[in-house]
Amino acid sequence: MTGQMLLWKGLGSWRAEVSARYVGAHRGFVGDLTVDAAGCVLTYPDLAQRVSP
């Protein structure tokens, strides 16, 4: 799980962002989201420091 990228294909950027915020909130992440040009790839920059076993 450490350093894992959250990846959505075939979703609009809005749905992907909402999904990532939901997943992040319920896993205790606080990092900002990063969205690529296509709006379908989101990552938590500080995921490695925040993930719990």
PDB file with one MODEL, atoms N, CA, C and O in Angstrom:
MODEL        1
ATOM      1  N   MET A   1       0.829  -1.198   0.000  1.00  0.00           N
ATOM      2  CA  MET A   1       0.000   0.000   0.000  1.00  0.00           C
ATOM      3  C   MET A   1       0.867   1.252   0.000  1.00  0.00           C
ATOM      4  O   MET A   1       0.453   2.292  -0.513  1.00  0.00           O
ATOM      5  N   THR A   2       2.049   1.164   0.562  1.00  0.00           N
ATOM      6  CA  THR A   2       2.915   2.331   0.678  1.00  0.00           C
ATOM      7  C   THR A   2       3.277   2.891  -0.690  1.00  0.00           C
ATOM      8  O   THR A   2       3.773   2.161  -1.549  1.00  0.00           O
ATOM      9  N   GLY A   3       3.034   4.178  -0.896  1.00  0.00           N
ATOM     10  CA  GLY A   3       3.379   4.829  -2.146  1.00  0.00           C
ATOM     11  C   GLY A   3       2.461   4.484  -3.304  1.00  0.00           C
ATOM     12  O   GLY A   3       2.740   4.844  -4.448  1.00  0.00           O
ATOM     13  N   GLN A   4       1.376   3.793  -3.019  1.00  0.00           N
ATOM     14  CA  GLN A   4       0.472   3.379  -4.087  1.00  0.00           C
ATOM     15  C   GLN A   4      -0.235   4.569  -4.723  1.00  0.00           C
ATOM     16  O   GLN A   4      -0.609   5.518  -4.035  1.00  0.00           O
ATOM     17  N   MET A   5      -0.414   4.512  -6.031  1.00  0.00           N
ATOM     18  CA  MET A   5      -1.136   5.550  -6.753  1.00  0.00           C
ATOM     19  C   MET A   5      -2.595   5.141  -6.904  1.00  0.00           C
ATOM     20  O   MET A   5      -2.898   3.997  -7.245  1.00  0.00           O
ATOM     21  N   LEU A   6      -3.484   6.077  -6.649  1.00  0.00           N
ATOM     22  CA  LEU A   6      -4.902   5.820  -6.868  1.00  0.00           C
ATOM     23  C   LEU A   6      -5.221   6.187  -8.307  1.00  0.00           C
ATOM     24  O   LEU A   6      -5.043   7.337  -8.710  1.00  0.00           O
ATOM     25  N   LEU A   7      -5.689   5.228  -9.079  1.00  0.00           N
ATOM     26  CA  LEU A   7      -5.866   5.429 -10.516  1.00  0.00           C
ATOM     27  C   LEU A   7      -7.286   5.098 -10.947  1.00  0.00           C
ATOM     28  O   LEU A   7      -7.801   4.015 -10.669  1.00  0.00           O
ATOM     29  N   TRP A   8      -7.900   6.038 -11.624  1.00  0.00           N
ATOM     30  CA  TRP A   8      -9.218   5.807 -12.198  1.00  0.00           C
ATOM     31  C   TRP A   8      -9.115   5.943 -13.704  1.00  0.00           C
ATOM     32  O   TRP A   8      -8.483   6.877 -14.198  1.00  0.00           O
ATOM     33  N   LYS A   9      -9.724   5.030 -14.442  1.00  0.00           N
ATOM     34  CA  LYS A   9      -9.787   5.152 -15.898  1.00  0.00           C
ATOM     35  C   LYS A   9     -11.253   5.206 -16.303  1.00  0.00           C
ATOM     36  O   LYS A   9     -12.088   4.478 -15.767  1.00  0.00           O
ATOM     37  N   GLY A  10     -11.550   6.078 -17.256  1.00  0.00           N
ATOM     38  CA  GLY A  10     -12.909   6.177 -17.760  1.00  0.00           C
ATOM     39  C   GLY A  10     -13.831   7.013 -16.902  1.00  0.00           C
ATOM     40  O   GLY A  10     -15.037   7.049 -17.148  1.00  0.00           O
ATOM     41  N   LEU A  11     -13.286   7.695 -15.885  1.00  0.00           N
ATOM     42  CA  LEU A  11     -14.103   8.573 -15.063  1.00  0.00           C
ATOM     43  C   LEU A  11     -13.737  10.016 -15.343  1.00  0.00           C
ATOM     44  O   LEU A  11     -12.595  10.318 -15.688  1.00  0.00           O
ATOM     45  N   GLY A  12     -14.705  10.908 -15.195  1.00  0.00           N
ATOM     46  CA  GLY A  12     -14.418  12.335 -15.313  1.00  0.00           C
ATOM     47  C   GLY A  12     -13.592  12.788 -14.128  1.00  0.00           C
ATOM     48  O   GLY A  12     -13.585  12.138 -13.082  1.00  0.00           O
ATOM     49  N   SER A  13     -12.899  13.897 -14.288  1.00  0.00           N
ATOM     50  CA  SER A  13     -12.029  14.381 -13.215  1.00  0.00           C
ATOM     51  C   SER A  13     -12.823  14.667 -11.947  1.00  0.00           C
ATOM     52  O   SER A  13     -12.315  14.460 -10.845  1.00  0.00           O
ATOM     53  N   TRP A  14     -14.060  15.140 -12.083  1.00  0.00           N
ATOM     54  CA  TRP A  14     -14.863  15.460 -10.902  1.00  0.00           C
ATOM     55  C   TRP A  14     -15.158  14.201 -10.100  1.00  0.00           C
ATOM     56  O   TRP A  14     -14.977  14.187  -8.882  1.00  0.00           O
ATOM     57  N   ARG A  15     -15.609  13.143 -10.766  1.00  0.00           N
ATOM     58  CA  ARG A  15     -15.914  11.890 -10.063  1.00  0.00           C
ATOM     59  C   ARG A  15     -14.655  11.292  -9.459  1.00  0.00           C
ATOM     60  O   ARG A  15     -14.677  10.793  -8.333  1.00  0.00           O
ATOM     61  N   ALA A  16     -13.556  11.340 -10.206  1.00  0.00           N
ATOM     62  CA  ALA A  16     -12.300  10.791  -9.698  1.00  0.00           C
ATOM     63  C   ALA A  16     -11.842  11.554  -8.463  1.00  0.00           C
ATOM     64  O   ALA A  16     -11.382  10.955  -7.491  1.00  0.00           O
ATOM     65  N   GLU A  17     -11.970  12.880  -8.504  1.00  0.00           N
ATOM     66  CA  GLU A  17     -11.532  13.688  -7.366  1.00  0.00           C
ATOM     67  C   GLU A  17     -12.386  13.394  -6.142  1.00  0.00           C
ATOM     68  O   GLU A  17     -11.863  13.235  -5.040  1.00  0.00           O
ATOM     69  N   VAL A  18     -13.698  13.321  -6.332  1.00  0.00           N
ATOM     70  CA  VAL A  18     -14.598  13.022  -5.220  1.00  0.00           C
ATOM     71  C   VAL A  18     -14.280  11.644  -4.641  1.00  0.00           C
ATOM     72  O   VAL A  18     -14.243  11.475  -3.422  1.00  0.00           O
ATOM     73  N   SER A  19     -14.051  10.665  -5.510  1.00  0.00           N
ATOM     74  CA  SER A  19     -13.727   9.317  -5.046  1.00  0.00           C
ATOM     75  C   SER A  19     -12.433   9.318  -4.243  1.00  0.00           C
ATOM     76  O   SER A  19     -12.347   8.682  -3.193  1.00  0.00           O
ATOM     77  N   ALA A  20     -11.426  10.034  -4.740  1.00  0.00           N
ATOM     78  CA  ALA A  20     -10.141  10.074  -4.053  1.00  0.00           C
ATOM     79  C   ALA A  20     -10.275  10.764  -2.699  1.00  0.00           C
ATOM     80  O   ALA A  20      -9.666  10.334  -1.720  1.00  0.00           O
ATOM     81  N   ARG A  21     -11.069  11.832  -2.640  1.00  0.00           N
ATOM     82  CA  ARG A  21     -11.267  12.529  -1.376  1.00  0.00           C
ATOM     83  C   ARG A  21     -11.984  11.609  -0.386  1.00  0.00           C
ATOM     84  O   ARG A  21     -11.652  11.600   0.800  1.00  0.00           O
ATOM     85  N   TYR A  22     -12.954  10.843  -0.859  1.00  0.00           N
ATOM     86  CA  TYR A  22     -13.686   9.916   0.005  1.00  0.00           C
ATOM     87  C   TYR A  22     -12.751   8.844   0.547  1.00  0.00           C
ATOM     88  O   TYR A  22     -12.724   8.583   1.750  1.00  0.00           O
ATOM     89  N   VAL A  23     -11.986   8.228  -0.343  1.00  0.00           N
ATOM     90  CA  VAL A  23     -11.049   7.181   0.067  1.00  0.00           C
ATOM     91  C   VAL A  23     -10.024   7.749   1.036  1.00  0.00           C
ATOM     92  O   VAL A  23      -9.733   7.145   2.068  1.00  0.00           O
ATOM     93  N   GLY A  24      -9.474   8.922   0.697  1.00  0.00           N
ATOM     94  CA  GLY A  24      -8.468   9.542   1.553  1.00  0.00           C
ATOM     95  C   GLY A  24      -9.016   9.863   2.928  1.00  0.00           C
ATOM     96  O   GLY A  24      -8.363   9.600   3.938  1.00  0.00           O
ATOM     97  N   ALA A  25     -10.207  10.429   2.974  1.00  0.00           N
ATOM     98  CA  ALA A  25     -10.801  10.819   4.249  1.00  0.00           C
ATOM     99  C   ALA A  25     -11.025   9.597   5.138  1.00  0.00           C
ATOM    100  O   ALA A  25     -10.812   9.656   6.349  1.00  0.00           O
ATOM    101  N   HIS A  26     -11.453   8.500   4.535  1.00  0.00           N
ATOM    102  CA  HIS A  26     -11.771   7.323   5.319  1.00  0.00           C
ATOM    103  C   HIS A  26     -10.551   6.461   5.623  1.00  0.00           C
ATOM    104  O   HIS A  26     -10.653   5.479   6.360  1.00  0.00           O
ATOM    105  N   ARG A  27      -9.397   6.821   5.061  1.00  0.00           N
ATOM    106  CA  ARG A  27      -8.160   6.115   5.405  1.00  0.00           C
ATOM    107  C   ARG A  27      -7.235   7.006   6.233  1.00  0.00           C
ATOM    108  O   ARG A  27      -6.127   6.596   6.579  1.00  0.00           O
ATOM    109  N   GLY A  28      -7.681   8.212   6.551  1.00  0.00           N
ATOM    110  CA  GLY A  28      -6.904   9.072   7.428  1.00  0.00           C
ATOM    111  C   GLY A  28      -5.807   9.871   6.754  1.00  0.00           C
ATOM    112  O   GLY A  28      -4.915  10.380   7.434  1.00  0.00           O
ATOM    113  N   PHE A  29      -5.847   9.997   5.423  1.00  0.00           N
ATOM    114  CA  PHE A  29      -4.826  10.770   4.730  1.00  0.00           C
ATOM    115  C   PHE A  29      -5.171  12.252   4.757  1.00  0.00           C
ATOM    116  O   PHE A  29      -6.343  12.626   4.756  1.00  0.00           O
ATOM    117  N   VAL A  30      -4.137  13.093   4.782  1.00  0.00           N
ATOM    118  CA  VAL A  30      -4.354  14.530   4.844  1.00  0.00           C
ATOM    119  C   VAL A  30      -3.677  15.233   3.670  1.00  0.00           C
ATOM    120  O   VAL A  30      -3.864  16.435   3.478  1.00  0.00           O
ATOM    121  N   GLY A  31      -2.903  14.504   2.897  1.00  0.00           N
ATOM    122  CA  GLY A  31      -2.154  15.111   1.796  1.00  0.00           C
ATOM    123  C   GLY A  31      -3.058  15.657   0.712  1.00  0.00           C
ATOM    124  O   GLY A  31      -4.205  15.236   0.569  1.00  0.00           O
ATOM    125  N   ASP A  32      -2.526  16.603  -0.052  1.00  0.00           N
ATOM    126  CA  ASP A  32      -3.274  17.166  -1.169  1.00  0.00           C
ATOM    127  C   ASP A  32      -3.370  16.152  -2.301  1.00  0.00           C
ATOM    128  O   ASP A  32      -2.552  15.240  -2.411  1.00  0.00           O
ATOM    129  N   LEU A  33      -4.383  16.332  -3.135  1.00  0.00           N
ATOM    130  CA  LEU A  33      -4.544  15.476  -4.302  1.00  0.00           C
ATOM    131  C   LEU A  33      -3.791  16.065  -5.482  1.00  0.00           C
ATOM    132  O   LEU A  33      -3.695  17.283  -5.626  1.00  0.00           O
ATOM    133  N   THR A  34      -3.260  15.191  -6.322  1.00  0.00           N
ATOM    134  CA  THR A  34      -2.611  15.629  -7.549  1.00  0.00           C
ATOM    135  C   THR A  34      -3.344  14.986  -8.724  1.00  0.00           C
ATOM    136  O   THR A  34      -3.520  13.768  -8.767  1.00  0.00           O
ATOM    137  N   VAL A  35      -3.767  15.812  -9.669  1.00  0.00           N
ATOM    138  CA  VAL A  35      -4.505  15.311 -10.825  1.00  0.00           C
ATOM    139  C   VAL A  35      -3.702  15.594 -12.086  1.00  0.00           C
ATOM    140  O   VAL A  35      -3.217  16.709 -12.280  1.00  0.00           O
ATOM    141  N   ASP A  36      -3.560  14.591 -12.942  1.00  0.00           N
ATOM    142  CA  ASP A  36      -2.804  14.802 -14.174  1.00  0.00           C
ATOM    143  C   ASP A  36      -3.649  15.538 -15.209  1.00  0.00           C
ATOM    144  O   ASP A  36      -4.803  15.878 -14.947  1.00  0.00           O
ATOM    145  N   ALA A  37      -3.074  15.783 -16.381  1.00  0.00           N
ATOM    146  CA  ALA A  37      -3.741  16.566 -17.418  1.00  0.00           C
ATOM    147  C   ALA A  37      -5.066  15.940 -17.847  1.00  0.00           C
ATOM    148  O   ALA A  37      -6.012  16.649 -18.192  1.00  0.00           O
ATOM    149  N   ALA A  38      -5.128  14.604 -17.824  1.00  0.00           N
ATOM    150  CA  ALA A  38      -6.348  13.914 -18.236  1.00  0.00           C
ATOM    151  C   ALA A  38      -7.401  13.933 -17.130  1.00  0.00           C
ATOM    152  O   ALA A  38      -8.567  13.621 -17.375  1.00  0.00           O
ATOM    153  N   GLY A  39      -6.994  14.296 -15.921  1.00  0.00           N
ATOM    154  CA  GLY A  39      -7.934  14.363 -14.807  1.00  0.00           C
ATOM    155  C   GLY A  39      -8.335  12.997 -14.278  1.00  0.00           C
ATOM    156  O   GLY A  39      -9.389  12.865 -13.657  1.00  0.00           O
ATOM    157  N   CYS A  40      -7.514  11.972 -14.510  1.00  0.00           N
ATOM    158  CA  CYS A  40      -7.915  10.628 -14.093  1.00  0.00           C
ATOM    159  C   CYS A  40      -6.886   9.945 -13.196  1.00  0.00           C
ATOM    160  O   CYS A  40      -7.089   8.798 -12.798  1.00  0.00           O
ATOM    161  N   VAL A  41      -5.799  10.617 -12.874  1.00  0.00           N
ATOM    162  CA  VAL A  41      -4.803  10.025 -11.985  1.00  0.00           C
ATOM    163  C   VAL A  41      -4.649  10.919 -10.768  1.00  0.00           C
ATOM    164  O   VAL A  41      -4.382  12.114 -10.899  1.00  0.00           O
ATOM    165  N   LEU A  42      -4.816  10.343  -9.585  1.00  0.00           N
ATOM    166  CA  LEU A  42      -4.714  11.113  -8.358  1.00  0.00           C
ATOM    167  C   LEU A  42      -3.760  10.412  -7.404  1.00  0.00           C
ATOM    168  O   LEU A  42      -3.785   9.188  -7.277  1.00  0.00           O
ATOM    169  N   THR A  43      -2.930  11.185  -6.743  1.00  0.00           N
ATOM    170  CA  THR A  43      -1.988  10.600  -5.792  1.00  0.00           C
ATOM    171  C   THR A  43      -1.957  11.422  -4.513  1.00  0.00           C
ATOM    172  O   THR A  43      -2.293  12.606  -4.498  1.00  0.00           O
ATOM    173  N   TYR A  44      -1.546  10.764  -3.450  1.00  0.00           N
ATOM    174  CA  TYR A  44      -1.297  11.462  -2.196  1.00  0.00           C
ATOM    175  C   TYR A  44       0.214  11.603  -2.050  1.00  0.00           C
ATOM    176  O   TYR A  44       0.901  10.608  -1.817  1.00  0.00           O
ATOM    177  N   PRO A  45       0.746  12.815  -2.183  1.00  0.00           N
ATOM    178  CA  PRO A  45       2.206  13.015  -2.173  1.00  0.00           C
ATOM    179  C   PRO A  45       2.884  12.473  -0.915  1.00  0.00           C
ATOM    180  O   PRO A  45       4.017  11.996  -0.977  1.00  0.00           O
ATOM    181  N   ASP A  46       2.203  12.544   0.215  1.00  0.00           N
ATOM    182  CA  ASP A  46       2.822  12.107   1.464  1.00  0.00           C
ATOM    183  C   ASP A  46       2.240  10.784   1.951  1.00  0.00           C
ATOM    184  O   ASP A  46       2.259  10.501   3.149  1.00  0.00           O
ATOM    185  N   LEU A  47       1.729   9.981   1.037  1.00  0.00           N
ATOM    186  CA  LEU A  47       1.103   8.711   1.396  1.00  0.00           C
ATOM    187  C   LEU A  47       2.065   7.812   2.175  1.00  0.00           C
ATOM    188  O   LEU A  47       1.673   7.171   3.151  1.00  0.00           O
ATOM    189  N   ALA A  48       3.311   7.771   1.741  1.00  0.00           N
ATOM    190  CA  ALA A  48       4.277   6.863   2.360  1.00  0.00           C
ATOM    191  C   ALA A  48       4.478   7.155   3.841  1.00  0.00           C
ATOM    192  O   ALA A  48       4.725   6.240   4.627  1.00  0.00           O
ATOM    193  N   GLN A  49       4.374   8.433   4.229  1.00  0.00           N
ATOM    194  CA  GLN A  49       4.566   8.766   5.629  1.00  0.00           C
ATOM    195  C   GLN A  49       3.305   8.558   6.457  1.00  0.00           C
ATOM    196  O   GLN A  49       3.380   8.507   7.685  1.00  0.00           O
ATOM    197  N   ARG A  50       2.144   8.437   5.810  1.00  0.00           N
ATOM    198  CA  ARG A  50       0.892   8.421   6.552  1.00  0.00           C
ATOM    199  C   ARG A  50       0.208   7.055   6.585  1.00  0.00           C
ATOM    200  O   ARG A  50      -0.660   6.814   7.424  1.00  0.00           O
ATOM    201  N   VAL A  51       0.596   6.167   5.678  1.00  0.00           N
ATOM    202  CA  VAL A  51      -0.077   4.875   5.611  1.00  0.00           C
ATOM    203  C   VAL A  51       0.225   4.048   6.864  1.00  0.00           C
ATOM    204  O   VAL A  51       1.344   4.055   7.375  1.00  0.00           O
ATOM    205  N   SER A  52      -0.789   3.344   7.340  1.00  0.00           N
ATOM    206  CA  SER A  52      -0.589   2.483   8.505  1.00  0.00           C
ATOM    207  C   SER A  52      -0.731   1.023   8.093  1.00  0.00           C
ATOM    208  O   SER A  52      -1.495   0.720   7.177  1.00  0.00           O
ATOM    209  N   PRO A  53      -0.020   0.119   8.741  1.00  0.00           N
ATOM    210  CA  PRO A  53      -0.024  -1.298   8.358  1.00  0.00           C
ATOM    211  C   PRO A  53      -1.397  -1.955   8.509  1.00  0.00           C
ATOM    212  O   PRO A  53      -1.547  -3.143   8.223  1.00  0.00           O
TER     213      PRO A  53
ENDMDL
END
